[in-house]
Amino acid sequence: MKGTEISSFEKIGYVKNLQKDADINDFETISVNTKNGEQVTLYRSKEYKNERDEKLNFRNSWEVFNSLL
């Protein structure tokens, strides 16, 4: 994974490091592998929501699709 791809995760609210006093239970995590094989863990607040996340959430669309079958 290239640095530009990690930066795309940062655009949607993920950070590489948590603040010292942050509670890990308040964050969702994602592990990504860099191009050289290094594994990086990114964190995002569970409360962080934006319009793009809702557009990428296909669960609702899938439920509507299945209801019309």
N, C-alpha and C positions, 0 to 999 in steps of 0.2 A: 504494500500500500504506500502510495506516494504521500508526501507532505501536503500536497494540494487536496488530496482526498480527506485527510485528517482535518484540514481546515474547513471542508464542507460540513463535517460533523460539528465543528466549533460554531459555524454559522447558525446551527439549529439548537445551540445551547449547551453543547458538551464542552467540558474543560478537562485538561490533563491532570491537574492537581486540585485537591480540595483545600479549603482554608483549614488552619490548624484546629479551630474550635467547631468544625462542621460535624454533624451527625451523619454517619455513613448510611443510616436507615432512611434518611430523607432524600437519597439520591438513587437513580437508576444507573446501572453501569453497562458498558458495552466494551468488549475486548476486540481489538483489531490487530491484524498482523501487518507490519510494515514490509516494504519490498525486500529488505535484507533479513526478514524472518523474525525481527524483534516484535514481541507482543506488547501492545500499549493498551492500558485501561483508561477509558474516558468516562466521565461522570456528568450527569445532568439532573438537576433538581426535579423531583416528581411533580412539583407544582408548575414547572415551566410548560406552558402551552402556547402555541401560536397557530396561526391560520394554516401554515404549510403542513404542520403535523396532521391537522384534520383532513387536508386534501390527500395526504398520503395514506390515510387510514382507510383501507379498502373493506374492512369488516362490515361497515354499514351498507356499502354498495353490494357486497356479496349477499347479505341478508335480504335486501330488496330483490335482487336477481333471483334468489331461490324462492322467494315468496310468489314470484310471478310465473314460476314453472308449473 
